Amino acid sequence: PGKPVTLAYAATAAGVAELEVRKGGSVVAQANGVAHKGSNAIVWNGKVAGKAATPGVYALTLRVRGADGQEATAQATAKLVKPVAAKVLVTRRVR
């Protein structure tokens, strides 16, 4: 949670890309970018309302609208898990 999520995709023409992030049916975040012909990537910063996203399953919808008027949509899911905190055990010998 709170780490960037990168979605790689290929576009057949230059255009505008929009990533919509949903949790429980509600839109919780969006990312926008420019799509170039060929390989691309769009990044969601992993935040919801400025705070790290909570663990859970998020639905990602990518829409790319080309300058030629064509539109393509792709969907994916991202499962964010709670990071495991390292625990350090400190022992002292008492005399």
N, C-alpha and C positions, 0 to 999 in steps of 0.2 A: 504493500500500500504506500502511496505517495511517490512511487518510482515511475519514471516515464514508460509508457507502453507504445511500442513502434509497430505499425502495421505496414508491411511492404506490399506493393501492388504494381501492376503494369498498366499503362494507358496506351491506347492506339492513336490518340491525338492529344495535343495540348489542351488544357482546360483548367477548371477550378475544382478542387477537392474539398469535401466536407465530411468530417467524421462525427457521428452522433453516438454518444455513450449513454446507455440506459441501464437502470437497475430497478427491478420491480415494476417495469412498465413506464417509469418516469425518466425523462431526459435529465441527466445529472451533469453532463459536460459536453462540450463541442470543441472541435479543432478544425481550423480551415487552412488550406494551403493551395499552392499552385501545382498543377500536374503537368509534367512534360511528357512528350511522346517517349515511351519506353519505361524503364524501371523508375519507381518512385517510392517514397515512404512518407507517412504522415504520423505525427506523434501526439498522443494524449499525455499531458503532464502527470497523470495519475492523481489529480486533485479534483475534489468536488467542493465548490464554494470556497476555494482557497485553502482547503485543508486536505490532508492525505485521505484518499478514498478508503473506506472501510473494507475489510475482507468480504468476499462474496463473488458472485458471478455477474458479470457485466455483459450486456449485448452491445456489440459494435456494428454500426451500419455506415459503410463508406459509400458516398455518392460522388461520382465524377461527371461533370458536365463539360463537354467539349465545346470549343469555339464553333464547331460545325453543327451544333444543336443536338448532338447525340448525348444520351445519358446512360450511365451504367451504375448498377448498385450491387454491392457485395456485403455479406453479413458474416460475422464471426463472434465468438464468445471469448472472454478473458476471465480467468479465475484468479482473483487476487487472494493470496493467503497471508495470514499474520506472520510476520517475521519471527523467528525463534531468537529470543534474547539469550546471549551467552551468560552463563552463571559461573561465577568464580567463587570457589570455596577457599577461604583463607583459614588456615589452621595455625595455632600457636601452641607451643609447648609451654605449659605452666609448671614452674618449679616451686 
